Structures are given as C-alpha cells and as structure tokens.
Amino acid sequence: MSHPGEPPSGDLRRVLAPGGRLIVAVNHPLIYPLAYPGGGYFATREYSEDYTFSGQSAVLTFWHRPLHAMTDAFTAAGFRIAVISEPRPAPGAHELFPDVLKAADSTFLCFLFVVLEAV
C-alpha cells in the first residue's frame, strides 16, 4: 500500500499482468511552479485548490512532483515507460477558453499522459 505523498505505482503494478498497459494522466509538473511562483519545481508537496462545479464548491487536493520523481517511481515499481505525451489544446479550445489560451499559438501545459507497460 502506498504511503501519503507516494504515488500508488507499486499497487498498480501488483494488479496488472506482465505485458499489461496502464495509461496515466497526471498534472504537468510545470503547472505548480507557474501557478505558485516561488513554490519550486523540485520539491514534492501537497496543495489544495477551491473549485466550483455546477454550483457546488469542492476542494481538490493534488501532489506536485517533478518529472524525475514520477518516472523514477514508475520504473522502480516495475513499469517500462512506453510513451510520455504533452498534448496540445484540442481543436476549438481557443474559442471555448479564450482567457486561458489567449494567443492562437499558445501552449497550454496541463497534463502529461504516460503509457506504462508492466515488465
């Protein structure tokens, strides 16, 4: 079982058959230092943010980890990293989110998608 602050990589590997694949979506590690200047990129830390969904307030809690901490945890748990993807905004996203994606060529780093294979 994972401990607080540790990714559940070992638990995920334990239940995945050898040769099985797992697709993981994580917050891009650059989001935290961009949103919280001075927060640092290399530290692992918990943080919470307030959101409203359909009129309901919610507090979401996240763990920031630098990229090397994520990849190290995946490989230490017995996964091979097959793909790391930083997708660009979907077509039409600029019209839906003009404040976030101000320029037509802006990059919006939000998630990393990682394809892991159990070894």
C-alpha positions as CSV (number, residue, x, y, z in Angstrom):
1,M,0.0,0.0,0.0
2,S,1.3,3.5,-0.8
3,H,2.1,6.0,1.9
4,P,0.8,9.6,1.9
5,G,2.6,11.6,-0.8
6,E,3.8,8.5,-2.6
7,P,2.3,7.6,-6.0
8,P,0.4,4.3,-6.0
9,S,2.7,2.9,-8.7
10,G,3.6,-0.3,-6.8
11,D,-0.1,-1.1,-6.0
12,L,-1.0,-0.5,-9.7
13,R,1.9,-2.8,-10.9
14,R,0.8,-5.5,-8.5
15,V,-2.6,-5.9,-10.1
16,L,-1.5,-5.5,-13.7
17,A,-0.4,-8.7,-15.5
18,P,3.0,-8.7,-17.1
19,G,2.8,-7.1,-20.5
20,G,-0.3,-5.2,-19.5
21,R,-0.6,-1.5,-20.1
22,L,-1.6,1.4,-17.9
23,I,-2.4,4.9,-19.2
24,V,-1.8,7.6,-16.6
25,A,-2.9,11.2,-16.7
26,V,-1.0,13.5,-14.3
27,N,-0.8,17.2,-13.9
28,H,2.0,18.6,-15.9
29,P,4.9,19.2,-13.4
30,L,5.3,22.8,-14.7
31,I,1.8,23.7,-13.6
32,Y,2.7,24.1,-9.9
33,P,5.6,26.4,-10.2
34,L,3.7,28.5,-12.8
35,A,0.6,28.8,-10.6
36,Y,2.6,29.2,-7.4
37,P,5.8,31.3,-8.2
38,G,8.4,30.6,-5.6
39,G,6.9,27.2,-4.8
40,G,9.8,25.4,-6.5
41,Y,9.8,22.7,-9.2
42,F,11.9,20.1,-7.5
43,A,10.1,19.7,-4.2
44,T,7.4,17.2,-3.7
45,R,4.4,18.8,-2.0
46,E,0.7,18.6,-1.4
47,Y,-1.5,21.6,-2.3
48,S,-5.2,22.2,-2.5
49,E,-7.4,24.5,-4.7
50,D,-11.0,25.5,-4.4
51,Y,-13.2,24.8,-7.5
52,T,-16.9,25.2,-8.3
53,F,-18.6,22.5,-10.4
54,S,-22.3,23.1,-11.4
55,G,-22.7,25.4,-8.5
56,Q,-21.2,23.0,-6.0
57,S,-18.0,24.0,-4.2
58,A,-15.2,21.5,-3.9
59,V,-11.6,21.4,-2.6
60,L,-9.3,19.3,-4.8
61,T,-6.0,18.2,-3.3
62,F,-3.0,17.5,-5.6
63,W,0.6,16.3,-5.2
64,H,3.2,18.2,-7.1
65,R,6.2,16.0,-8.1
66,P,9.0,16.9,-10.6
67,L,9.1,14.7,-13.7
68,H,12.0,12.7,-12.5
69,A,10.2,11.7,-9.3
70,M,7.2,10.4,-11.3
71,T,9.3,8.5,-13.8
72,D,11.6,7.1,-11.0
73,A,8.5,5.8,-9.1
74,F,7.1,4.2,-12.2
75,T,10.3,2.4,-13.1
76,A,11.0,1.4,-9.5
77,A,7.5,-0.2,-9.3
78,G,8.3,-2.4,-12.3
79,F,6.9,-0.4,-15.2
80,R,8.6,0.4,-18.5
81,I,7.7,3.9,-19.8
82,A,6.5,3.4,-23.4
83,V,5.2,7.0,-24.1
84,I,5.1,10.4,-22.4
85,S,2.8,12.8,-24.2
86,E,2.2,16.5,-23.8
87,P,-0.9,17.0,-25.9
88,R,-1.7,20.4,-27.4
89,P,-5.1,22.0,-26.9
90,A,-7.9,20.3,-28.8
91,P,-9.4,22.0,-31.9
92,G,-11.9,24.6,-30.7
93,A,-10.3,25.0,-27.3
94,H,-9.2,28.6,-28.1
95,E,-12.8,29.6,-28.7
96,L,-14.1,27.8,-25.5
97,F,-11.3,29.1,-23.2
98,P,-10.2,32.4,-24.6
99,D,-8.8,33.7,-21.3
100,V,-6.6,30.7,-20.8
101,L,-5.5,30.3,-24.4
102,K,-5.0,33.9,-25.4
103,A,-2.8,33.5,-28.5
104,A,-3.5,31.2,-31.4
105,D,-0.1,29.6,-31.0
106,S,-0.2,29.5,-27.1
107,T,0.9,26.3,-25.4
108,F,-1.3,25.0,-22.6
109,L,0.6,22.6,-20.5
110,C,-2.0,20.9,-18.3
111,F,-1.5,17.2,-18.3
112,L,1.0,14.6,-19.2
113,F,-0.2,11.3,-20.5
114,V,2.1,8.3,-19.7
115,V,1.7,4.9,-21.1
116,L,3.3,2.3,-18.8
117,E,3.9,-1.4,-19.6
118,A,4.2,-4.0,-16.8
119,V,7.5,-5.9,-17.0
